Amino acid sequence: MKKRIKALLLLSLFGFSSTSFALSESEAEDLADLTAVFVYLKNDCGYQNLPDNQIRKALVFFAEQNRWDLSNYASFNMKSLGEASYRDLSGIAVSNDKKCKSLARDSLSLLAYVK
């Protein structure tokens, strides 16, 4: 999952040109993974002051950079996907401190693009 998150963040920074189609299951899972990263940072890493609105904007920015069409977003059970991603992230056998530093380093920069 760590490599997947890094790849997602890199794609968001460099942009990804493709034709826009309805959100695929894989893309929905990617959004859920990124959401889980921010939830983990807030709940487990001391970043509880991250504004939810800024996180939502960052997720939309991420999707837009990848040219994902979010028109069918509501057709996915994002809560369930996010909870599964959070459990996966929580279960990674790395010290919490190391995990938090890595996630913060690789994810918080996305928030700089939205305000």
N, C-alpha and C positions, 0 to 999 in steps of 0.2 A: 504494500500500500504506500510506503514511503516514496519509492521510486515513482509510483503513479502520481502522487500528489506533486512531486517536483516537476514531472513532465507536464502536468496540467498547468502549473504556475508558469513554467517557461512558455508554453503555448499562449497563455494569456498575455504575457509580456511582449512577445514577438508578433502576436496576431496570427490568425489561422484563416486563410482564405479558402472558402468552400461555399457551395450553394447552400442557402438556408432551407432546411426542411424541418418538419415537426421534430420536437425533441425525441431522441431515441432512448431506449432503456439504458444503454451504456452512458449516454450523456447525463441522464437523470441520476444515475449512480455516481457519476463524477461530481455533479453538483452536490449530492448528498455527502460525498466524501469531503469536499471542501467545507461544507456547512459543519460537518462533524469536527473538522480541524478547528474552526472558530469556536465551536461550543466547548471543545476540550481546552482550548486556550483560556476561555472565560471561566470554566468550572474547575479546572485542575492545575492551572498554571499562574493564577494570580492576575489575569487580565480581565477581571470582572467589569472594568470600566469601559470596555470596548462598546461603543454604541450599537445596538441592534440595527438601527436604521442604516448606519454606515456599512455594517456587514451585509445587509440585504442589497445595498447599492453595489458593493464589491462583487457579490454573486451575480448580479445582473450584468455588471461590467464584464466579468469573466465570460459569461454566456455570449454577450454581444461580441467580444473579441474573437470568440470561436465561431461566430456567425450561427449560433444556435437559435432556433425559433422556439420561444417559450410559450407559444399559444396553447399547447396541450400540456403545460406544466401540471395543471390540476388533475390530469388523468392519472398521474402517478401517486402512489402513497409515499410521499416524500418524508413524512414523519417516520414511517417504518424503515425506509431506506436509510435515513439519517441516524436512527437509533442503532441499526445494524452496523453502520460505519463507525459510530462512536464506540460500540462494543469492540469492534475489530481494533480500533486505534488504542483503546484502553488496554487491550490484551497483548499488545506488542511488548515483548520481554526486553525492555530497555528501561533504565532508571527514569523516573518521572522527570528529573531535572534535565537529563540529556534530551529526552523526548520533547519537553517544553521548549528548550533552546532551539532545537532543530525546527520544530513547527513554527515557532515565532520567526526565526530567521528566514524560513522559506515561504511564509504566508502573510505576515503583517505588511510587507511591502505592497501587496495588492490593495490594501486600504488607502495607500497614499494616492491612488488614482481617482478616488472618489471622495467627495466631501459634502 
